[in-house]
Amino acid sequence: MARGDRGKDSLKRSKGAGRRRREVYVFTEGKETEPSYFDIITAEENCVRQDPGLQVVLHIQERNRKSHRKPLDLVEKAVRLKREVTREAKRAKLKSAMMPQVWCVFDHDKYPYLAEAMKQAKEAGVEVAFSHPCFEVWRLAHYRPVSGMFSGVCGEAAKRLPFAPGSRDAENPKVVLPHQVLKRFQRAKDNAEQMNAQHGPHVAKIDRDPYTDMHVFVEEALGISSY
C-alpha cells in the first residue's frame, strides 16, 4: 500500500491501467501526529487487508502546511477536492468500489464551528473521522480502555499516554512510533467501541465525550482490518 502527498494527477495516471486501485485523500488537523500514524500503518507489511487484491493509495493533503488546519478550513478544501476527483473518476468510468474517497480527520479541541464543519462535509459526501477531545484518545485506546469526560481538553488525554519521562516515546510525544500502535489495532478498536457505546444515538457526534471513530477510517478508507 503506497502513501504520499501527491495530488489528483495520480488518478489520471491510473486510468486504463487495469489495476484494482482506489485513491484516498485525507486532510488532517494535526501536522505531525496523524501523518506519522498513517505512515506507520500504510507501510506495515504484516497488516491484514480486507481485500488483498485492492491497492489503496493514501494521499495526505497539504502535509507541510502550517496554517489553516482548523476543521472548517479542512472541510472546505476537502469539498473542492471531492468535486474534482469525483468528476475525473466518472470520466474514467471507474467502478463504485474504485471511486476515490476524500476524508477529513479532526478533533473537538473546543473548536467553535464543529457543527458547521460536520454539516458541510455530510452534504458534500466528504467523510469525517472525529475524536473527542483529540487524536490522543485513539492512541490511548491502543493501550487501555478510556473512561471519563475530557470536555475538549486534549492535554488531559495526552497525559494518560504511558510515556515514561526520559524515554524515546517522551522525546517527541506528538510523533507516533511503530511500537506504540503495531499489533494493537484490535485492542484499540475494542476499547474505542466500548467507549463510544456509552453515548446514545440521540447524542450528536461532536457532543460525545470521549469518542473516536478512527478505527472506521482504518477499515473503510484504508481497507485494513488488522495491523
N, CA and C atoms as a LAMMPS dump frame, in Angstrom:
ITEM: TIMESTEP
0
ITEM: NUMBER OF ATOMS
681
ITEM: BOX BOUNDS ff ff ff
-5.0000000000000000e+02 5.0000000000000000e+02
-5.0000000000000000e+02 5.0000000000000000e+02
-5.0000000000000000e+02 5.0000000000000000e+02
ITEM: ATOMS id mol type element x y z
1 1 1 N 0.848 -1.176 0
2 1 2 C 0 0 0
3 1 3 C 0.885 1.228 0
4 2 1 N 0.794 1.995 -1.033
5 2 2 C 1.64 3.169 -1.132
6 2 3 C 1.032 4.324 -0.365
7 3 1 N 1.809 5.376 -0.173
8 3 2 C 1.312 6.542 0.511
9 3 3 C 2.019 7.747 -0.073
10 4 1 N 1.601 8.923 0.335
11 4 2 C 2.3 10.096 -0.142
12 4 3 C 1.428 11.322 -0.093
13 5 1 N 1.942 12.41 -0.635
14 5 2 C 1.221 13.67 -0.642
15 5 3 C 1.022 14.125 -2.076
16 6 1 N 0.825 13.168 -2.944
17 6 2 C 0.592 13.511 -4.328
18 6 3 C -0.839 13.964 -4.52
19 7 1 N -1.074 14.7 -5.572
20 7 2 C -2.394 15.249 -5.796
21 7 3 C -3.217 14.449 -6.76
22 8 1 N -4.148 15.149 -7.411
23 8 2 C -5.129 14.476 -8.251
24 8 3 C -4.528 13.841 -9.494
25 9 1 N -3.279 14.226 -9.857
26 9 2 C -2.687 13.668 -11.069
27 9 3 C -2.523 12.162 -10.973
28 10 1 N -2.431 11.629 -9.755
29 10 2 C -2.27 10.186 -9.609
30 10 3 C -3.502 9.441 -10.107
31 11 1 N -4.666 10.072 -9.988
32 11 2 C -5.882 9.453 -10.504
33 11 3 C -5.803 9.358 -12.017
34 12 1 N -5.272 10.395 -12.659
35 12 2 C -5.138 10.381 -14.112
36 12 3 C -4.183 9.277 -14.564
37 13 1 N -3.105 9.083 -13.789
38 13 2 C -2.136 8.069 -14.189
39 13 3 C -2.708 6.662 -14.085
40 14 1 N -3.724 6.485 -13.219
41 14 2 C -4.274 5.146 -13.019
42 14 3 C -5.312 4.779 -14.07
43 15 1 N -5.747 5.758 -14.881
44 15 2 C -6.765 5.471 -15.879
45 15 3 C -6.268 4.434 -16.881
46 16 1 N -7.114 3.468 -17.142
47 16 2 C -6.797 2.493 -18.164
48 16 3 C -5.697 1.534 -17.785
49 17 1 N -5.239 1.599 -16.536
50 17 2 C -4.116 0.755 -16.158
51 17 3 C -4.549 -0.679 -15.894
52 18 1 N -5.875 -0.896 -15.719
53 18 2 C -6.37 -2.234 -15.499
54 18 3 C -6.072 -2.773 -14.112
55 19 1 N -5.709 -1.908 -13.197
56 19 2 C -5.394 -2.346 -11.837
57 19 3 C -6.547 -1.998 -10.909
58 20 1 N -6.772 -2.841 -9.915
59 20 2 C -7.794 -2.555 -8.906
60 20 3 C -7.131 -1.642 -7.869
61 21 1 N -7.451 -0.373 -7.982
62 21 2 C -6.738 0.641 -7.219
63 21 3 C -7.723 1.717 -6.789
64 22 1 N -7.655 2.101 -5.52
65 22 2 C -8.518 3.179 -5.027
66 22 3 C -7.658 4.281 -4.41
67 23 1 N -7.965 5.5 -4.773
68 23 2 C -7.264 6.655 -4.225
69 23 3 C -8.033 7.176 -3.011
70 24 1 N -7.311 7.451 -1.941
71 24 2 C -7.916 8.027 -0.745
72 24 3 C -7.144 9.293 -0.391
73 25 1 N -7.876 10.389 -0.242
74 25 2 C -7.274 11.678 0.084
75 25 3 C -7.71 12.07 1.489
76 26 1 N -6.77 12.506 2.307
77 26 2 C -7.115 12.859 3.676
78 26 3 C -6.492 14.199 4.053
79 27 1 N -7.314 15.045 4.652
80 27 2 C -6.878 16.309 5.222
81 27 3 C -6.849 16.129 6.737
82 28 1 N -5.726 16.424 7.354
83 28 2 C -5.608 16.216 8.803
84 28 3 C -5.386 17.547 9.523
85 29 1 N -6.011 17.644 10.689
86 29 2 C -5.805 18.833 11.514
87 29 3 C -4.381 18.856 12.073
88 30 1 N -3.915 17.703 12.522
89 30 2 C -2.555 17.624 13.041
90 30 3 C -1.54 17.527 11.923
91 31 1 N -0.416 18.191 12.088
92 31 2 C 0.602 18.136 11.035
93 31 3 C 1.722 17.154 11.355
94 32 1 N 1.712 16.569 12.56
95 32 2 C 2.729 15.581 12.921
96 32 3 C 2.124 14.254 13.349
97 33 1 N 1.194 14.298 14.291
98 33 2 C 0.71 13.076 14.917
99 33 3 C -0.014 12.162 13.94
100 34 1 N -1.067 12.669 13.308
101 34 2 C -1.836 11.828 12.402
102 34 3 C -1.01 11.361 11.207
103 35 1 N -0.259 12.246 10.54
104 35 2 C 0.558 11.758 9.42
105 35 3 C 1.569 10.695 9.818
106 36 1 N 2.184 10.831 10.995
107 36 2 C 3.151 9.809 11.413
108 36 3 C 2.457 8.478 11.661
109 37 1 N 1.243 8.511 12.182
110 37 2 C 0.459 7.29 12.381
111 37 3 C 0.114 6.647 11.034
112 38 1 N -0.342 7.455 10.08
113 38 2 C -0.691 6.921 8.764
114 38 3 C 0.535 6.334 8.07
115 39 1 N 1.676 6.979 8.214
116 39 2 C 2.907 6.46 7.614
117 39 3 C 3.203 5.049 8.109
118 40 1 N 3.019 4.845 9.398
119 40 2 C 3.346 3.553 10.006
120 40 3 C 2.419 2.453 9.498
121 41 1 N 1.126 2.687 9.576
122 41 2 C 0.208 1.592 9.259
123 41 3 C 0.126 1.327 7.759
124 42 1 N 0.347 2.334 6.915
125 42 2 C 0.302 2.072 5.474
126 42 3 C 1.576 1.41 4.978
127 43 1 N 2.653 1.536 5.748
128 43 2 C 3.919 0.901 5.352
129 43 3 C 4.069 -0.493 5.953
130 44 1 N 3.213 -0.853 6.893
131 44 2 C 3.346 -2.124 7.597
132 44 3 C 3.021 -3.303 6.669
133 45 1 N 4.005 -4.132 6.426
134 45 2 C 3.832 -5.254 5.508
135 45 3 C 2.963 -6.356 6.089
136 46 1 N 2.889 -6.449 7.402
137 46 2 C 2.144 -7.543 8.024
138 46 3 C 0.697 -7.179 8.357
139 47 1 N 0.239 -6.012 7.914
140 47 2 C -1.148 -5.68 8.195
141 47 3 C -2.065 -6.583 7.361
142 48 1 N -3.25 -6.821 7.861
143 48 2 C -4.23 -7.661 7.175
144 48 3 C -5.191 -6.75 6.426
145 49 1 N -5.291 -6.95 5.123
146 49 2 C -6.16 -6.13 4.293
147 49 3 C -7.462 -6.856 4.003
148 50 1 N -8.548 -6.137 4.02
149 50 2 C -9.852 -6.735 3.781
150 50 3 C -9.945 -7.335 2.381
151 51 1 N -9.308 -6.684 1.423
152 51 2 C -9.285 -7.175 0.046
153 51 3 C -7.842 -7.114 -0.44
154 52 1 N -7.104 -8.209 -0.365
155 52 2 C -5.698 -8.195 -0.772
156 52 3 C -5.48 -7.801 -2.226
157 53 1 N -6.513 -7.938 -3.044
158 53 2 C -6.372 -7.589 -4.447
159 53 3 C -6.602 -6.124 -4.749
160 54 1 N -6.952 -5.347 -3.718
161 54 2 C -7.217 -3.924 -3.902
162 54 3 C -6.053 -3.104 -3.367
163 55 1 N -5.482 -2.282 -4.204
164 55 2 C -4.414 -1.374 -3.781
165 55 3 C -5.036 -0.045 -3.379
166 56 1 N -4.821 0.345 -2.141
167 56 2 C -5.298 1.638 -1.655
168 56 3 C -4.112 2.589 -1.566
169 57 1 N -4.24 3.723 -2.239
170 57 2 C -3.166 4.712 -2.257
171 57 3 C -3.615 5.915 -1.44
172 58 1 N -2.914 6.172 -0.353
173 58 2 C -3.286 7.268 0.546
174 58 3 C -2.484 8.519 0.216
175 59 1 N -3.198 9.625 0.076
176 59 2 C -2.572 10.924 -0.176
177 59 3 C -2.875 11.847 1.002
178 60 1 N -1.861 12.196 1.75
179 60 2 C -2.026 13.13 2.86
180 60 3 C -1.899 14.532 2.287
181 61 1 N -2.994 15.251 2.252
182 61 2 C -3.041 16.543 1.581
183 61 3 C -2.414 17.657 2.43
184 62 1 N -1.717 18.54 1.767
185 62 2 C -1.132 19.733 2.4
186 62 3 C -0.364 19.376 3.673
187 63 1 N 0.417 18.338 3.552
188 63 2 C 1.119 17.802 4.72
189 63 3 C 2.028 18.824 5.392
190 64 1 N 2.653 19.666 4.624
191 64 2 C 3.624 20.605 5.179
192 64 3 C 3.051 21.991 5.457
193 65 1 N 1.778 22.155 5.243
194 65 2 C 1.156 23.451 5.5
195 65 3 C 1.016 23.665 7.003
196 66 1 N 1.397 24.828 7.499
197 66 2 C 1.395 25.092 8.935
198 66 3 C 0.133 25.797 9.421
199 67 1 N -0.549 26.5 8.533
200 67 2 C -1.732 27.253 8.951
201 67 3 C -2.983 26.73 8.26
202 68 1 N -4.119 27.284 8.658
203 68 2 C -5.423 26.925 8.078
204 68 3 C -5.673 25.419 8.183
205 69 1 N -5.499 24.887 9.381
206 69 2 C -5.711 23.459 9.599
207 69 3 C -6.9 23.2 10.527
208 70 1 N -7.757 24.192 10.72
209 70 2 C -8.939 24.009 11.554
210 70 3 C -9.996 23.215 10.791
211 71 1 N -10.902 22.542 11.513
212 71 2 C -11.876 21.666 10.86
213 71 3 C -12.643 22.289 9.695
214 72 1 N -13.158 23.495 9.859
215 72 2 C -13.946 24.089 8.778
216 72 3 C -13.072 24.39 7.565
217 73 1 N -11.841 24.83 7.795
218 73 2 C -10.912 25.052 6.686
219 73 3 C -10.649 23.749 5.926
220 74 1 N -10.413 22.668 6.696
221 74 2 C -10.136 21.379 6.075
222 74 3 C -11.319 20.905 5.24
223 75 1 N -12.517 21.045 5.793
224 75 2 C -13.709 20.58 5.088
225 75 3 C -13.91 21.354 3.795
226 76 1 N -13.725 22.654 3.834
227 76 2 C -13.918 23.45 2.623
228 76 3 C -12.956 23.014 1.515
229 77 1 N -11.715 22.733 1.882
230 77 2 C -10.746 22.241 0.9
231 77 3 C -11.124 20.84 0.418
232 78 1 N -11.566 20.015 1.353
233 78 2 C -11.938 18.644 1.004
234 78 3 C -13.137 18.616 0.059
235 79 1 N -14.085 19.514 0.266
236 79 2 C -15.264 19.578 -0.599
237 79 3 C -14.85 19.905 -2.033
238 80 1 N -13.946 20.859 -2.189
239 80 2 C -13.474 21.209 -3.537
240 80 3 C -12.764 20.031 -4.194
241 81 1 N -11.912 19.358 -3.415
242 81 2 C -11.193 18.218 -3.971
243 81 3 C -12.148 17.073 -4.304
244 82 1 N -13.133 16.869 -3.466
245 82 2 C -14.122 15.811 -3.704
246 82 3 C -14.799 16.002 -5.056
247 83 1 N -15.176 17.228 -5.364
248 83 2 C -15.81 17.502 -6.657
249 83 3 C -14.868 17.162 -7.808
250 84 1 N -13.609 17.558 -7.665
251 84 2 C -12.637 17.347 -8.74
252 84 3 C -12.391 15.86 -9.002
253 85 1 N -12.077 15.125 -7.935
254 85 2 C -11.701 13.726 -8.146
255 85 3 C -12.904 12.877 -8.53
256 86 1 N -14.091 13.25 -8.055
257 86 2 C -15.29 12.512 -8.448
258 86 3 C -15.586 12.731 -9.924
259 87 1 N -15.433 13.963 -10.375
260 87 2 C -15.654 14.263 -11.787
261 87 3 C -14.674 13.484 -12.666
262 88 1 N -13.422 13.46 -12.262
263 88 2 C -12.423 12.726 -13.04
264 88 3 C -12.687 11.226 -13.029
265 89 1 N -13.109 10.71 -11.869
266 89 2 C -13.379 9.274 -11.766
267 89 3 C -14.547 8.863 -12.648
268 90 1 N -15.559 9.718 -12.73
269 90 2 C -16.71 9.41 -13.584
270 90 3 C -16.303 9.431 -15.055
271 91 1 N -15.444 10.368 -15.4
272 91 2 C -14.957 10.407 -16.785
273 91 3 C -14.178 9.14 -17.12
274 92 1 N -13.44 8.638 -16.113
275 92 2 C -12.65 7.42 -16.309
276 92 3 C -13.504 6.16 -16.209
277 93 1 N -14.795 6.332 -15.865
278 93 2 C -15.751 5.229 -15.743
279 93 3 C -15.265 4.189 -14.735
280 94 1 N -14.786 4.686 -13.592
281 94 2 C -14.353 3.777 -12.532
282 94 3 C -15.56 3.1 -11.898
283 95 1 N -15.379 1.872 -11.473
284 95 2 C -16.437 1.16 -10.761
285 95 3 C -16.604 1.77 -9.371
286 96 1 N -17.758 1.54 -8.769
287 96 2 C -18.067 2.178 -7.49
288 96 3 C -17.039 1.846 -6.417
289 97 1 N -16.541 0.604 -6.397
290 97 2 C -15.565 0.208 -5.379
291 97 3 C -14.225 0.914 -5.561
292 98 1 N -13.981 1.418 -6.769
293 98 2 C -12.717 2.088 -7.062
294 98 3 C -12.824 3.599 -6.968
295 99 1 N -14.013 4.117 -6.692
296 99 2 C -14.197 5.565 -6.644
297 99 3 C -13.329 6.162 -5.537
298 100 1 N -12.706 7.294 -5.793
299 100 2 C -11.85 7.912 -4.78
300 100 3 C -12.655 8.365 -3.568
301 101 1 N -12.018 8.33 -2.427
302 101 2 C -12.623 8.803 -1.185
303 101 3 C -11.867 10.029 -0.699
304 102 1 N -12.601 10.96 -0.112
305 102 2 C -11.996 12.148 0.488
306 102 3 C -12.435 12.211 1.945
307 103 1 N -11.469 12.311 2.83
308 103 2 C -11.714 12.305 4.279
309 103 3 C -11.102 13.532 4.932
310 104 1 N -11.673 13.891 6.061
311 104 2 C -11.064 14.852 6.981
312 104 3 C -10.895 14.158 8.326
313 105 1 N -9.779 14.392 8.966
314 105 2 C -9.516 13.855 10.302
315 105 3 C -9.274 15.044 11.219
316 106 1 N -10.197 15.249 12.148
317 106 2 C -10.012 16.372 13.073
318 106 3 C -10.614 16.071 14.434
319 107 1 N -10.319 16.973 15.378
320 107 2 C -10.659 16.781 16.787
321 107 3 C -11.708 17.787 17.25
322 108 1 N -12.192 17.547 18.462
323 108 2 C -13.094 18.509 19.102
324 108 3 C -12.311 19.753 19.516
325 109 1 N -11.413 19.567 20.466
326 109 2 C -10.475 20.611 20.881
327 109 3 C -11.136 21.977 21.059
328 110 1 N -12.417 21.957 21.458
329 110 2 C -13.176 23.183 21.739
330 110 3 C -13.292 24.116 20.528
331 111 1 N -13.219 23.553 19.334
332 111 2 C -13.35 24.373 18.13
333 111 3 C -14.803 24.822 17.984
334 112 1 N -15.062 26.13 17.772
335 112 2 C -16.438 26.636 17.809
336 112 3 C -17.313 26.296 16.606
337 113 1 N -16.735 25.885 15.467
338 113 2 C -17.547 25.681 14.273
339 113 3 C -17.613 24.214 13.853
340 114 1 N -17.575 23.324 14.82
341 114 2 C -17.606 21.898 14.514
342 114 3 C -18.896 21.478 13.824
343 115 1 N -20.021 21.973 14.314
344 115 2 C -21.308 21.58 13.738
345 115 3 C -21.382 21.982 12.274
346 116 1 N -20.908 23.175 11.945
347 116 2 C -20.93 23.626 10.558
348 116 3 C -19.991 22.793 9.691
349 117 1 N -18.823 22.447 10.241
350 117 2 C -17.878 21.609 9.502
351 117 3 C -18.49 20.246 9.205
352 118 1 N -19.126 19.653 10.206
353 118 2 C -19.767 18.347 10.023
354 118 3 C -20.883 18.43 8.98
355 119 1 N -21.661 19.486 9.042
356 119 2 C -22.795 19.661 8.122
357 119 3 C -22.303 19.777 6.684
358 120 1 N -21.294 20.619 6.452
359 120 2 C -20.784 20.801 5.102
360 120 3 C -20.176 19.507 4.553
361 121 1 N -19.466 18.788 5.415
362 121 2 C -18.853 17.531 4.982
363 121 3 C -19.928 16.524 4.566
364 122 1 N -20.953 16.382 5.373
365 122 2 C -22.015 15.416 5.081
366 122 3 C -22.718 15.757 3.776
367 123 1 N -23.013 17.011 3.568
368 123 2 C -23.736 17.432 2.372
369 123 3 C -22.918 17.179 1.104
370 124 1 N -21.584 17.237 1.235
371 124 2 C -20.717 17.081 0.065
372 124 3 C -20.212 15.656 -0.124
373 125 1 N -20.54 14.767 0.795
374 125 2 C -20.059 13.393 0.687
375 125 3 C -18.619 13.219 1.118
376 126 1 N -18.123 14.153 1.913
377 126 2 C -16.784 14.042 2.487
378 126 3 C -16.893 13.313 3.818
379 127 1 N -16.098 12.277 4.001
380 127 2 C -16.146 11.504 5.236
381 127 3 C -15.309 12.199 6.319
382 128 1 N -15.716 12.016 7.561
383 128 2 C -15.004 12.628 8.692
384 128 3 C -14.683 11.568 9.732
385 129 1 N -13.422 11.501 10.135
386 129 2 C -13.013 10.701 11.292
387 129 3 C -12.773 11.694 12.424
388 130 1 N -13.531 11.537 13.499
389 130 2 C -13.592 12.55 14.558
390 130 3 C -13.198 11.963 15.903
391 131 1 N -12.459 12.735 16.679
392 131 2 C -12.075 12.306 18.026
393 131 3 C -12.37 13.415 19.028
394 132 1 N -12.865 13.021 20.179
395 132 2 C -13.109 13.951 21.286
396 132 3 C -12.391 13.402 22.524
397 133 1 N -11.431 14.129 23.094
398 133 2 C -11.102 15.515 22.78
399 133 3 C -10.17 15.675 21.582
400 134 1 N -9.359 14.639 21.277
401 134 2 C -8.378 14.762 20.203
402 134 3 C -7.882 13.37 19.811
403 135 1 N -7.001 13.339 18.842
404 135 2 C -6.47 12.084 18.31
405 135 3 C -5.795 11.241 19.393
406 136 1 N -5.32 11.892 20.449
407 136 2 C -4.64 11.153 21.516
408 136 3 C -5.538 10.128 22.193
409 137 1 N -6.853 10.325 22.128
410 137 2 C -7.743 9.337 22.736
411 137 3 C -7.689 8.022 21.941
412 138 1 N -7.454 8.121 20.627
413 138 2 C -7.278 6.921 19.804
414 138 3 C -5.945 6.262 20.126
415 139 1 N -4.914 7.046 20.316
416 139 2 C -3.622 6.49 20.706
417 139 3 C -3.736 5.79 22.062
418 140 1 N -4.443 6.418 22.977
419 140 2 C -4.612 5.849 24.307
420 140 3 C -5.372 4.524 24.249
421 141 1 N -6.336 4.421 23.339
422 141 2 C -7.12 3.186 23.211
423 141 3 C -6.262 1.999 22.793
424 142 1 N -5.091 2.239 22.218
425 142 2 C -4.178 1.144 21.867
426 142 3 C -3.583 0.492 23.115
427 143 1 N -3.7 1.15 24.258
428 143 2 C -3.114 0.636 25.492
429 143 3 C -4.159 0.154 26.507
430 144 1 N -5.245 0.911 26.64
431 144 2 C -6.191 0.588 27.718
432 144 3 C -7.567 1.179 27.407
433 145 1 N -8.607 0.719 28.144
434 145 2 C -9.922 1.339 27.998
435 145 3 C -9.866 2.812 28.399
436 146 1 N -10.725 3.601 27.797
437 146 2 C -10.752 5.04 28.063
438 146 3 C -12.083 5.395 28.707
439 147 1 N -12.023 6.089 29.823
440 147 2 C -13.239 6.475 30.53
441 147 3 C -13.087 7.897 31.052
442 148 1 N -14.202 8.483 31.429
443 148 2 C -14.178 9.837 31.974
444 148 3 C -14.262 10.888 30.896
445 149 1 N -14.872 12.006 31.215
446 149 2 C -15.041 13.084 30.25
447 149 3 C -13.791 13.961 30.197
448 150 1 N -13.516 14.49 28.989
449 150 2 C -12.347 15.359 28.79
450 150 3 C -12.744 16.802 28.52
451 151 1 N -14.023 17.037 28.186
452 151 2 C -14.533 18.395 27.942
453 151 3 C -13.704 19.157 26.909
454 152 1 N -13.232 18.445 25.911
455 152 2 C -12.499 19.084 24.836
456 152 3 C -11.066 19.455 25.153
457 153 1 N -10.564 19.047 26.303
458 153 2 C -9.197 19.4 26.705
459 153 3 C -8.255 18.273 26.311
460 154 1 N -7.496 18.478 25.257
461 154 2 C -6.638 17.423 24.725
462 154 3 C -5.539 17.021 25.694
463 155 1 N -5.022 17.983 26.436
464 155 2 C -3.92 17.69 27.34
465 155 3 C -4.251 16.621 28.363
466 156 1 N -5.516 16.527 28.734
467 156 2 C -5.909 15.524 29.719
468 156 3 C -5.8 14.12 29.15
469 157 1 N -6.078 13.967 27.865
470 157 2 C -5.925 12.658 27.227
471 157 3 C -4.451 12.341 27.009
472 158 1 N -3.686 13.343 26.583
473 158 2 C -2.26 13.129 26.321
474 158 3 C -1.513 12.715 27.581
475 159 1 N -1.932 13.249 28.729
476 159 2 C -1.248 12.925 29.988
477 159 3 C -1.423 11.467 30.39
478 160 1 N -2.428 10.807 29.839
479 160 2 C -2.665 9.398 30.183
480 160 3 C -1.812 8.432 29.358
481 161 1 N -1.182 8.933 28.297
482 161 2 C -0.337 8.05 27.499
483 161 3 C 0.824 7.55 28.348
484 162 1 N 1.116 6.256 28.279
485 162 2 C 2.126 5.662 29.168
486 162 3 C 3.555 5.908 28.705
487 163 1 N 3.933 7.161 28.609
488 163 2 C 5.271 7.511 28.17
489 163 3 C 6.118 7.915 29.371
490 164 1 N 7.056 7.076 29.715
491 164 2 C 7.906 7.359 30.864
492 164 3 C 8.821 8.556 30.582
493 165 1 N 9.001 9.444 31.543
494 165 2 C 9.915 10.576 31.35
495 165 3 C 11.314 10.09 30.968
496 166 1 N 11.878 10.728 29.95
497 166 2 C 13.213 10.348 29.505
498 166 3 C 13.235 9.222 28.501
499 167 1 N 12.087 8.609 28.22
500 167 2 C 12.037 7.507 27.262
501 167 3 C 12.006 8.049 25.839
502 168 1 N 12.22 7.149 24.895
503 168 2 C 12.171 7.537 23.486
504 168 3 C 10.779 8.057 23.128
505 169 1 N 9.754 7.497 23.742
506 169 2 C 8.383 7.921 23.476
507 169 3 C 8.146 9.367 23.893
508 170 1 N 8.813 9.774 24.973
509 170 2 C 8.577 11.1 25.533
510 170 3 C 9.393 12.195 24.86
511 171 1 N 10.36 11.818 24.026
512 171 2 C 11.207 12.825 23.381
513 171 3 C 10.393 13.748 22.489
514 172 1 N 9.512 13.183 21.705
515 172 2 C 8.601 13.975 20.87
516 172 3 C 7.235 13.303 20.915
517 173 1 N 6.441 13.585 21.937
518 173 2 C 5.18 12.866 22.134
519 173 3 C 4.156 13.067 21.026
520 174 1 N 4.357 14.065 20.186
521 174 2 C 3.412 14.297 19.096
522 174 3 C 3.608 13.322 17.938
523 175 1 N 4.767 12.691 17.878
524 175 2 C 5.057 11.753 16.792
525 175 3 C 4.74 10.336 17.237
526 176 1 N 3.96 9.62 16.45
527 176 2 C 3.623 8.23 16.749
528 176 3 C 4.784 7.335 16.303
529 177 1 N 5.162 6.4 17.167
530 177 2 C 6.228 5.451 16.865
531 177 3 C 5.624 4.069 16.617
532 178 1 N 6.259 3.249 15.779
533 178 2 C 5.666 1.96 15.404
534 178 3 C 5.258 1.084 16.578
535 179 1 N 6.108 0.968 17.604
536 179 2 C 5.786 0.046 18.699
537 179 3 C 4.591 0.505 19.526
538 180 1 N 4.194 1.77 19.348
539 180 2 C 3.046 2.28 20.096
540 180 3 C 1.71 1.806 19.525
541 181 1 N 1.711 1.372 18.267
542 181 2 C 0.44 1.017 17.633
543 181 3 C 0.423 -0.367 16.982
544 182 1 N 1.538 -0.826 16.437
545 182 2 C 1.528 -2.098 15.72
546 182 3 C 1.196 -3.26 16.649
547 183 1 N 0.431 -4.195 16.134
548 183 2 C -0.077 -5.365 16.859
549 183 3 C -1.06 -4.978 17.965
550 184 1 N -1.636 -3.782 17.864
551 184 2 C -2.557 -3.301 18.892
552 184 3 C -3.909 -2.857 18.316
553 185 1 N -4.133 -3.052 17.015
554 185 2 C -5.349 -2.494 16.422
555 185 3 C -6.611 -3.076 17.038
556 186 1 N -6.695 -4.39 17.17
557 186 2 C -7.921 -4.979 17.693
558 186 3 C -8.215 -4.475 19.092
559 187 1 N -7.188 -4.339 19.913
560 187 2 C -7.382 -3.789 21.259
561 187 3 C -7.907 -2.366 21.182
562 188 1 N -7.312 -1.574 20.297
563 188 2 C -7.729 -0.181 20.163
564 188 3 C -9.168 -0.088 19.675
565 189 1 N -9.52 -0.919 18.693
566 189 2 C -10.888 -0.91 18.184
567 189 3 C -11.879 -1.314 19.265
568 190 1 N -11.574 -2.374 19.993
569 190 2 C -12.471 -2.833 21.064
570 190 3 C -12.649 -1.744 22.117
571 191 1 N -11.558 -1.109 22.502
572 191 2 C -11.637 -0.053 23.519
573 191 3 C -12.427 1.147 23.002
574 192 1 N -12.231 1.475 21.725
575 192 2 C -12.959 2.604 21.145
576 192 3 C -14.456 2.308 21.076
577 193 1 N -14.81 1.119 20.652
578 193 2 C -16.229 0.778 20.549
579 193 3 C -16.89 0.73 21.923
580 194 1 N -16.16 0.236 22.908
581 194 2 C -16.693 0.222 24.271
582 194 3 C -16.893 1.651 24.778
583 195 1 N -15.932 2.507 24.49
584 195 2 C -16.019 3.904 24.898
585 195 3 C -17.19 4.594 24.204
586 196 1 N -17.336 4.371 22.903
587 196 2 C -18.382 5.044 22.141
588 196 3 C -19.78 4.559 22.509
589 197 1 N -19.882 3.314 22.978
590 197 2 C -21.185 2.715 23.266
591 197 3 C -21.91 3.392 24.42
592 198 1 N -21.175 4.16 25.209
593 198 2 C -21.821 4.828 26.335
594 198 3 C -22.689 6.006 25.888
595 199 1 N -22.546 6.412 24.622
596 199 2 C -23.314 7.545 24.107
597 199 3 C -24.489 7.042 23.286
598 200 1 N -25.664 7.524 23.579
599 200 2 C -26.843 7.126 22.832
600 200 3 C -26.866 7.737 21.448
601 201 1 N -27.645 7.153 20.53
602 201 2 C -27.712 7.669 19.156
603 201 3 C -28.265 9.09 19.072
604 202 1 N -28.955 9.531 20.123
605 202 2 C -29.531 10.876 20.122
606 202 3 C -28.475 11.948 20.399
607 203 1 N -27.304 11.532 20.864
608 203 2 C -26.238 12.492 21.172
609 203 3 C -25.455 12.791 19.9
610 204 1 N -25.372 14.069 19.56
611 204 2 C -24.618 14.462 18.364
612 204 3 C -23.168 14.026 18.508
613 205 1 N -22.549 13.656 17.383
614 205 2 C -21.181 13.156 17.433
615 205 3 C -20.238 14.142 18.12
616 206 1 N -20.401 15.425 17.848
617 206 2 C -19.481 16.411 18.42
618 206 3 C -19.653 16.561 19.925
619 207 1 N -20.761 16.032 20.469
620 207 2 C -21.007 16.119 21.909
621 207 3 C -20.657 14.829 22.649
622 208 1 N -20.177 13.835 21.93
623 208 2 C -19.825 12.562 22.566
624 208 3 C -18.431 12.669 23.171
625 209 1 N -18.357 12.525 24.468
626 209 2 C -17.117 12.766 25.203
627 209 3 C -16.913 11.66 26.232
628 210 1 N -15.894 10.807 26.071
629 210 2 C -14.912 10.752 24.986
630 210 3 C -15.456 9.966 23.793
631 211 1 N -14.749 10.111 22.645
632 211 2 C -15.215 9.449 21.427
633 211 3 C -14.088 9.418 20.404
634 212 1 N -14.067 8.373 19.596
635 212 2 C -13.235 8.349 18.398
636 212 3 C -13.768 7.302 17.436
637 213 1 N -13.723 7.615 16.152
638 213 2 C -14.072 6.61 15.14
639 213 3 C -12.921 6.433 14.153
640 214 1 N -11.706 6.57 14.66
641 214 2 C -10.531 6.37 13.822
642 214 3 C -10.459 4.943 13.284
643 215 1 N -10.981 3.978 14.031
644 215 2 C -10.965 2.6 13.544
645 215 3 C -11.805 2.452 12.278
646 216 1 N -12.835 3.284 12.14
647 216 2 C -13.665 3.266 10.937
648 216 3 C -12.843 3.744 9.739
649 217 1 N -12.039 4.775 9.945
650 217 2 C -11.17 5.251 8.87
651 217 3 C -10.196 4.155 8.443
652 218 1 N -9.597 3.484 9.405
653 218 2 C -8.626 2.429 9.101
654 218 3 C -9.277 1.333 8.266
655 219 1 N -10.485 0.944 8.649
656 219 2 C -11.152 -0.169 7.962
657 219 3 C -11.792 0.26 6.641
658 220 1 N -12.518 1.364 6.641
659 220 2 C -13.305 1.73 5.474
660 220 3 C -12.499 2.519 4.44
661 221 1 N -11.583 3.341 4.877
662 221 2 C -10.791 4.124 3.928
663 221 3 C -9.569 3.345 3.467
664 222 1 N -8.811 2.807 4.417
665 222 2 C -7.574 2.12 4.081
666 222 3 C -7.754 0.643 3.783
667 223 1 N -8.905 0.099 4.127
668 223 2 C -9.148 -1.316 3.853
669 223 3 C -8.311 -2.246 4.713
670 224 1 N -7.908 -1.768 5.888
671 224 2 C -7.086 -2.563 6.8
672 224 3 C -7.958 -3.081 7.932
673 225 1 N -7.898 -4.388 8.181
674 225 2 C -8.67 -4.97 9.268
675 225 3 C -7.814 -5.313 10.478
676 226 1 N -6.494 -5.264 10.3
677 226 2 C -5.596 -5.52 11.423
678 226 3 C -4.194 -5.048 11.059
679 227 1 N -3.487 -4.518 12.064
680 227 2 C -2.077 -4.167 11.862
681 227 3 C -1.278 -4.46 13.113
